[in-house]
Amino acid sequence: MENQYFTSGELKVRNRAFMMGDSVKVSFFIRNARLIMDEECYFFLMASMRKMRMNIPLTYTLEFFQHLFRSEVIEGKGILDGIIHFQVFRNQDEGMLAASSVSYFYEAEENDVTAIQPRLLELDLIKEINVNNNLLSNIRVHCPENIYGEIYAQENDLDDVILLNPNKRIARTTSGNLLFLEGDTIKIPKHSEGAYISPLLENLVTFLHKNNLADIQEHEIIAFESQKAEEILLVSDERGIFSVGKIRNKTFGDIRFRELTETWGKSFI
């Protein structure tokens, strides 16, 4: 899709996203030609901007984004199922940075985020680097650890890598969060461990909990526990949902998670 770029201030601004990584990213989701989870994604955007001390324009209402994406992406580009990658960055205005105007950029791709992608992923742990577990670790901001991890995965014929926090416990992967299935229990790393806040993940696990389809538990998970799981799911707001098929020499099934995700996906029809 053609990239869309808009500024809330003057056109002659310094792009601090490019120069300094001064931006936040969120994803919005389209299913059957309509926005889904739009309130959750919108409030996550607002919370992310506040954490980065960004000046939120009065025009940034839920209705503004709903109209923008319906007219420009769903109707304008004809995308029926997809992910909208949305980024807000701070402009270099005169005066205090916290009062500077902001600009936004977005692009969209076709992707059914309510269904597990067909290909099983191969992951591995990476120990050379770790990710922090403070309040900025939970939002999508510039993260050199993600870049390093992505390159490491490509060079080692992996799809992604598992990132640990300073306490050597599982935080997330470079692209999303992990869910570990053992029996009827699904274990998820806590946000305080460095996991991303994810509207997509929250919607999935809330549905499973409310419908008594699984026992959802937030945990502090050591690296070895990944080998004990029966199935592992990777939920990425940017890429979609994937089953993990292999970590090192251990292989995993995907039948149960596919059944659960299919049931969840039907709730959006």
Backbone torsions as a table, in degrees:
resi	resn	phi	psi	omega
1	MET	NA	148.3	177.3
2	GLU	-63.2	134.5	-179.6
3	ASN	-68.9	143.0	-179.7
4	GLN	-116.7	128.7	-177.3
5	TYR	-134.4	129.6	179.7
6	PHE	-140.2	151.0	177.6
7	THR	-123.6	146.1	178.8
8	SER	-92.6	-5.8	178.7
9	GLY	-120.1	-149.7	178.1
10	GLU	-70.2	156.8	-177.9
11	LEU	-70.4	-31.2	-178.8
12	LYS	-84.8	82.8	-178.7
13	VAL	-126.1	157.8	176.8
14	ARG	-90.6	125.7	-176.1
15	ASN	-78.3	96.4	-177.9
16	ARG	-73.8	-17.9	173.7
17	ALA	-65.6	-43.9	-179.3
18	PHE	-73.9	-41.6	-174.2
19	MET	-79.5	-35.2	-170.4
20	MET	-135.0	1.2	-177.4
21	GLY	70.1	24.8	-175.7
22	ASP	-86.5	78.4	-176.4
23	SER	-157.6	165.3	171.4
24	VAL	-129.8	151.8	-178.8
25	LYS	-127.3	142.9	170.8
26	VAL	-140.8	167.4	175.6
27	SER	-118.5	143.0	168.7
28	PHE	-113.4	154.9	-170.6
29	PHE	-125.9	142.3	178.5
30	ILE	-119.5	132.0	176.1
31	ARG	-139.5	126.6	-178.9
32	ASN	52.7	44.9	175.4
33	ALA	63.3	30.2	173.8
34	ARG	-146.1	152.0	177.1
35	LEU	-71.7	135.7	175.0
36	ILE	-122.8	151.9	-179.5
37	MET	56.2	26.1	-174.2
38	ASP	-66.3	-35.6	177.9
39	GLU	-64.9	-44.7	-179.6
40	GLU	-62.0	-42.9	-179.6
41	CYS	-67.3	-39.3	179.9
42	TYR	-64.1	-47.4	-179.1
43	PHE	-67.4	-29.9	174.6
44	PHE	-67.3	-38.6	175.9
45	LEU	-61.9	-47.2	180.0
46	MET	-61.2	-43.0	-179.9
47	ALA	-65.2	-38.9	179.4
48	SER	-65.2	-42.6	179.3
49	MET	-64.7	-38.6	178.0
50	ARG	-64.4	-42.0	-179.8
51	LYS	-62.9	-31.7	178.4
52	MET	-90.6	10.6	176.9
53	ARG	56.2	42.0	178.2
54	MET	-90.0	149.1	176.9
55	ASN	-81.2	113.2	-176.1
56	ILE	-88.7	116.6	179.6
57	PRO	-63.0	148.4	177.9
58	LEU	-63.0	-23.1	-179.6
59	THR	-75.7	-12.8	-177.6
60	TYR	-80.0	70.9	176.2
61	THR	-102.3	164.0	176.6
62	LEU	-59.7	-41.2	-179.4
63	GLU	-63.3	-35.5	178.1
64	PHE	-60.6	-47.8	-178.6
65	PHE	-71.2	-36.8	176.5
66	GLN	-59.4	-46.7	179.4
67	HIS	-65.8	-43.1	-178.9
68	LEU	-58.7	-49.4	-174.6
69	PHE	-75.4	-33.8	176.8
70	ARG	-65.1	-46.4	-175.9
71	SER	-75.1	-40.2	-173.2
72	GLU	-90.1	-30.9	-174.1
73	VAL	-106.8	-55.0	-176.0
74	ILE	-70.4	-53.8	-179.6
75	GLU	-82.0	-42.0	-176.3
76	GLY	-69.6	-39.9	-177.2
77	LYS	-108.4	-7.2	176.9
78	GLY	68.8	28.6	179.0
79	ILE	-82.3	121.4	-178.3
80	LEU	-90.3	-41.1	178.2
81	ASP	-132.6	122.6	-176.4
82	GLY	-170.0	175.7	175.8
83	ILE	-118.6	131.2	174.2
84	ILE	-102.0	116.4	179.3
85	HIS	-89.9	112.6	-172.3
86	PHE	-117.1	130.2	-178.7
87	GLN	-130.5	133.3	174.1
88	VAL	-114.1	133.8	176.8
89	PHE	-132.0	155.5	-177.2
90	ARG	-85.9	134.8	174.7
91	ASN	-83.9	156.7	177.8
92	GLN	-92.0	83.3	178.1
93	ASP	-91.0	174.8	173.1
94	GLU	-74.5	145.4	175.5
95	GLY	93.7	-156.8	-174.5
96	MET	-67.8	137.4	179.2
97	LEU	-62.4	-37.3	-178.2
98	ALA	-64.6	-18.9	179.2
99	ALA	-101.8	1.0	-178.0
100	SER	-67.5	151.8	175.6
101	SER	-69.6	165.9	179.5
102	VAL	-127.0	159.3	174.5
103	SER	-126.9	162.1	176.0
104	TYR	-133.7	157.0	-178.8
105	PHE	-139.6	139.5	174.8
106	TYR	-148.3	157.3	172.6
107	GLU	-146.5	159.4	-176.2
108	ALA	-130.8	149.1	175.5
109	GLU	-137.3	151.9	178.3
110	GLU	-75.5	131.5	-178.3
111	ASN	-173.3	125.5	175.1
112	ASP	-87.0	98.5	-174.5
113	VAL	-76.3	-6.9	180.0
114	THR	-93.9	3.5	179.7
115	ALA	-126.2	145.1	176.4
116	ILE	-70.2	132.9	178.4
117	GLN	-65.3	150.2	-172.2
118	PRO	-66.9	-28.9	-173.5
119	ARG	-88.5	131.8	174.5
120	LEU	-76.5	142.2	-177.5
121	LEU	-97.5	151.6	172.2
122	GLU	-113.6	124.8	-178.6
123	LEU	-120.0	170.2	170.4
124	ASP	-156.0	161.0	175.6
125	LEU	-77.5	147.7	171.9
126	ILE	-121.5	128.4	-173.6
127	LYS	-110.6	-10.6	-178.1
128	GLU	-67.2	-29.5	-177.8
129	ILE	-132.3	162.0	171.9
130	ASN	-139.5	169.8	179.9
131	VAL	-112.7	150.1	179.4
132	ASN	-73.0	170.0	179.6
133	ASN	-133.1	44.5	174.8
134	ASN	-100.5	-174.5	-172.9
135	LEU	-66.4	-22.0	177.9
136	LEU	-85.4	-11.8	178.9
137	SER	-72.5	-19.3	-174.3
138	ASN	-89.5	-8.3	-178.5
139	ILE	-113.3	164.3	-176.9
140	ARG	-88.1	94.3	176.3
141	VAL	-124.5	174.5	179.5
142	HIS	-55.5	128.9	-176.0
143	CYS	-142.5	101.3	180.0
144	PRO	-61.8	-25.2	177.5
145	GLU	-62.3	-35.9	177.6
146	ASN	-65.3	-41.1	-179.8
147	ILE	-64.8	-47.1	178.8
148	TYR	-59.8	-44.9	-178.8
149	GLY	-64.6	-37.9	179.2
150	GLU	-65.2	-42.8	178.3
151	ILE	-66.1	-42.3	178.1
152	TYR	-58.8	-43.1	179.8
153	ALA	-62.6	-45.0	-180.0
154	GLN	-63.1	-41.7	-178.1
155	GLU	-69.9	-19.9	-179.3
156	ASN	-111.7	19.3	177.0
157	ASP	56.4	40.8	176.8
158	LEU	-111.2	160.6	176.6
159	ASP	-88.3	-27.5	-180.0
160	ASP	-168.1	171.6	177.1
161	VAL	-128.9	151.6	177.4
162	ILE	-90.4	125.0	-179.1
163	LEU	-99.6	135.7	178.9
164	LEU	-101.3	158.6	174.6
165	ASN	-91.1	178.1	-178.6
166	PRO	-59.9	-18.8	177.9
167	ASN	-90.2	10.1	177.7
168	LYS	65.4	26.3	174.4
169	ARG	-107.1	160.2	-176.2
170	ILE	-68.9	128.3	175.4
171	ALA	-102.7	-59.1	-175.5
172	ARG	-174.5	-172.4	168.6
173	THR	-103.6	-176.3	177.9
174	THR	-67.3	-25.3	-173.0
175	SER	-111.9	-13.3	-176.9
176	GLY	-176.9	-162.3	-176.3
177	ASN	-106.1	156.6	-179.4
178	LEU	-111.3	142.1	174.5
179	LEU	-120.4	132.2	-176.1
180	PHE	-113.9	119.6	-178.1
181	LEU	-99.3	125.0	173.9
182	GLU	-133.9	107.7	-174.9
183	GLY	65.7	-122.7	176.6
184	ASP	-102.5	13.4	-178.2
185	THR	-107.4	132.4	174.7
186	ILE	-112.5	119.1	179.6
187	LYS	-99.7	135.7	-178.3
188	ILE	-130.5	134.0	174.6
189	PRO	-60.9	140.0	179.7
190	LYS	-68.8	156.6	174.2
191	HIS	-60.4	-34.1	-179.7
192	SER	-67.8	-10.2	176.7
193	GLU	-89.6	-8.2	-178.8
194	GLY	110.2	7.9	178.1
195	ALA	-73.0	151.5	177.9
196	TYR	-71.7	146.1	162.8
197	ILE	-74.8	127.8	-172.5
198	SER	-138.1	109.2	175.5
199	PRO	-57.1	-35.2	179.9
200	LEU	-65.5	-47.1	178.4
201	LEU	-64.2	-44.8	-178.5
202	GLU	-60.5	-40.4	179.7
203	ASN	-65.7	-41.7	-180.0
204	LEU	-63.4	-52.2	-175.0
205	VAL	-70.6	-31.7	175.9
206	THR	-64.1	-41.7	177.1
207	PHE	-62.4	-46.3	-179.1
208	LEU	-63.4	-39.2	-179.9
209	HIS	-68.2	-47.8	-176.8
210	LYS	-64.3	-29.5	-178.5
211	ASN	-98.5	12.7	176.3
212	ASN	53.6	38.1	-179.9
213	LEU	-92.0	-16.4	178.9
214	ALA	-164.1	155.2	174.6
215	ASP	-92.6	110.1	-176.2
216	ILE	-91.7	126.2	-179.2
217	GLN	-133.5	129.0	172.4
218	GLU	-86.9	133.6	-172.2
219	HIS	-138.6	162.4	161.9
220	GLU	-94.1	115.5	-169.1
221	ILE	-116.2	118.0	176.4
222	ILE	-76.0	160.4	-173.9
223	ALA	-59.1	-38.0	-176.8
224	PHE	-62.9	-28.7	-176.8
225	GLU	-64.7	-20.3	177.0
226	SER	-62.0	-26.8	-179.6
227	GLN	-79.0	-13.7	-178.7
228	LYS	-89.1	-15.5	-175.9
229	ALA	-69.8	150.2	174.8
230	GLU	-84.3	-38.2	176.7
231	GLU	-142.4	151.4	178.9
232	ILE	-133.2	133.8	-179.9
233	LEU	-116.7	136.9	173.4
234	LEU	-107.7	119.5	179.4
235	VAL	-111.3	115.9	-178.3
236	SER	-124.0	122.1	176.9
237	ASP	-64.6	-22.2	-178.4
238	GLU	-91.9	-30.1	-173.3
239	ARG	-114.1	-24.8	-176.3
240	GLY	115.1	-156.9	-174.9
241	ILE	-116.5	133.4	-176.8
242	PHE	-135.6	147.0	168.1
243	SER	-87.9	140.5	175.6
244	VAL	-91.4	122.6	-177.4
245	GLY	-95.9	-24.5	-174.7
246	LYS	-156.0	135.6	168.1
247	ILE	-130.2	112.2	-174.2
248	ARG	57.1	-121.9	-177.4
249	ASN	-94.8	1.6	-177.5
250	LYS	-97.9	129.7	176.4
251	THR	-105.5	154.8	-175.3
252	PHE	-131.1	150.7	174.7
253	GLY	-82.5	179.2	178.8
254	ASP	-147.8	10.5	-174.6
255	ILE	-66.7	-48.6	-174.5
256	ARG	-66.3	-45.9	179.4
257	PHE	-64.1	-34.6	177.3
258	ARG	-65.3	-39.0	177.9
259	GLU	-64.7	-45.1	-179.0
260	LEU	-64.8	-43.2	-178.6
261	THR	-68.4	-37.2	177.8
262	GLU	-63.3	-40.6	177.2
263	THR	-63.2	-43.6	177.3
264	TRP	-61.8	-44.5	-178.7
265	GLY	-60.0	-33.2	179.5
266	LYS	-66.6	-19.2	-179.6
267	SER	-71.6	-13.0	179.9
268	PHE	-98.0	-0.7	179.9
269	ILE	-77.9	NA	NA
